[in-house]
Amino acid sequence: MAYSLDDIFIDSIFEVKDIYDVSLKIEPNTHPVLMIECSVKENQNIESIVRNLYEKNLTLFTYIGEQRKGLFTGIVKDCKLVYNNKISILKIKVVGFSVLLDREKHTRIFQDEELTYREILSYVMPDTLGKVVFNKEDIKVDKLLFQYNETDWQFMKRISGVGESILIPLFHENGVRLSYGLPRSAKEIELQEDFYASGNHIHDKSKDYDIEGIYHMFYSDEDYELGTVVKNRGLRFIICEKEVQTIEATLKFHYKVCKEENIKSKRVYNEKIRGLVISAEVVDVKAEDVFVKFSIDSGLEKKRYRLEWLPITGNVMYCMPEVGSRVKVYFGDRDESKNVFAIECENVSSFSNEIKGIVTKNGKKLHIKDNGIELKGNNKMGISGKNLTFNSPDSLIISARKKVKIKSDMVEINADKDINIQKN
């Protein structure tokens, strides 16, 4: 069925007189964009329309018999008024509802490696906002995931790359609809168009996804959904891209098809994660690993991620943080699940950045300095290349189960009062 511009209608806050041009593009991992050029009926204030149309919903539709068929619904993101041959023309840009996921940035940590992609994506986009349709086997993520200062849309695209899947925006008049994996339409067609082109492998740097293997491109007068099965020479392909153009006042639909398993999101990373240090509370300690609770945890975790305890002093003395203490967690790689360590305790050290050391919860400290080692408690001991110094505001006791031997060319003992040496 061919769609003439005379058969196309717009539902929004204004009444359309004539539609001059329509173009639409729907691709994986991208907000769909509809561009319209139209005029409005004479009895309307066109300047007021331009001022008030921004962020309003707009639906492009037609009729099949008596049945209304939606072609696209989205949110107006731009509207310009152009005068052409004394005709006032509106140029309108409409973006799909998936743009609602791309407004606010969030920070969340998903620690539980047992969580599945469905659980995480359903949490990021709750039912109140829309729905994710899963067209790929649901599996465990098997790693820590960190949404750091990212919009939900950015994070969901990144997750689709981790899961070797794809994110497809779907048409829906009342909210966000996304498909995780290529959608699966019940409709099947044969590739019998007058023209089609074929290719092998698409690695386009401007796109967030790659297509491996054979793909076909064809155009048609028919409006097919993404996910429609296209048969060609005994092989089954899936429509993965759709573009609509106006040619001679008629909508022409251009499609790209590929094998379902051959389209995947590119593996992308959040570069802002590398080098982050985040505070966390220790909830468990096992051997030389710790388990922590972040203030930005998602709340979905039934298990916590195992973090290796790697203080800057090393752990030769096996000094582990206690449950309830706070530690700093370091993210050393753009891949948030790699090189993640607990590196030091918080709020117990008065060390400057130049001093390394260990401190207990009671305030006893070991300072490792360039000129020696210093132990501090109520007493003080300093060891350097020149001197061994013991200081105490009270008694100083040296005891051993066997001999205490002091050997030197000269031993000097000074006291303001008495010096007592006793043998038990």
HELIX and SHEET records of a PDB file:
HELIX    1   1 LEU A    5  ASP A    7  5                                   3    
HELIX    2   2 ILE A   46  ASN A   52  1                                   7    
HELIX    3   3 PHE A   97  ASP A  102  5                                   6    
HELIX    4   4 TYR A  117  VAL A  124  1                                   8    
HELIX    5   5 ASP A  152  VAL A  162  1                                  11    
HELIX    6   6 GLU A  260  ASN A  262  5                                   3    
HELIX    7   7 GLU A  271  ILE A  273  5                                   3    
SHEET    1   A 4 TYR A   3  SER A   4  0                                        
SHEET    2   A 4 THR A 250  CYS A 258 -1                                        
SHEET    3   A 4 TYR A 209  SER A 220 -1                                        
SHEET    4   A 4 TYR A 196  ILE A 202 -1                                        
SHEET    1   B 9 TYR A   3  SER A   4  0                                        
SHEET    2   B 9 THR A 250  CYS A 258 -1                                        
SHEET    3   B 9 LEU A 235  ILE A 247 -1                                        
SHEET    4   B 9 VAL A  16  ILE A  26 -1                                        
SHEET    5   B 9 VAL A  33  VAL A  40 -1                                        
SHEET    6   B 9 ILE A  87  GLY A  96 -1                                        
SHEET    7   B 9 GLN A  67  ASN A  84 -1                                        
SHEET    8   B 9 ASN A  57  ILE A  64 -1                                        
SHEET    9   B 9 PHE A   9  ASP A  11 -1                                        
SHEET    1   C 4 TYR A   3  SER A   4  0                                        
SHEET    2   C 4 THR A 250  CYS A 258 -1                                        
SHEET    3   C 4 TYR A 209  SER A 220 -1                                        
SHEET    4   C 4 ILE A 263  SER A 265 -1                                        
SHEET    1   D 5 TYR A   3  SER A   4  0                                        
SHEET    2   D 5 THR A 250  CYS A 258 -1                                        
SHEET    3   D 5 LEU A 235  ILE A 247 -1                                        
SHEET    4   D 5 VAL A 229  ASN A 232 -1                                        
SHEET    5   D 5 GLU A 188  GLU A 190  1                                        
SHEET    1   E 2 LYS A 105  PHE A 110  0                                        
SHEET    2   E 2 LEU A 145  THR A 151 -1                                        
SHEET    1   F 3 GLY A 130  PHE A 134  0                                        
SHEET    2   F 3 VAL A 176  TYR A 180  1                                        
SHEET    3   F 3 LEU A 167  PRO A 169 -1                                        
SHEET    1   G 6 VAL A 277  LYS A 286  0                                        
SHEET    2   G 6 ASP A 289  LYS A 293 -1                                        
SHEET    3   G 6 LEU A 307  TRP A 309 -1                                        
SHEET    4   G 6 VAL A 340  CYS A 345  1                                        
SHEET    5   G 6 ARG A 326  PHE A 331 -1                                        
SHEET    6   G 6 VAL A 277  LYS A 286 -1                                        
SHEET    1   H 5 LYS A 356  VAL A 359  0                                        
SHEET    2   H 5 LYS A 365  LYS A 369 -1                                        
SHEET    3   H 5 GLY A 372  LYS A 376 -1                                        
SHEET    4   H 5 LYS A 380  SER A 384 -1                                        
SHEET    5   H 5 LEU A 388  ASN A 391 -1                                        
END                                                                             
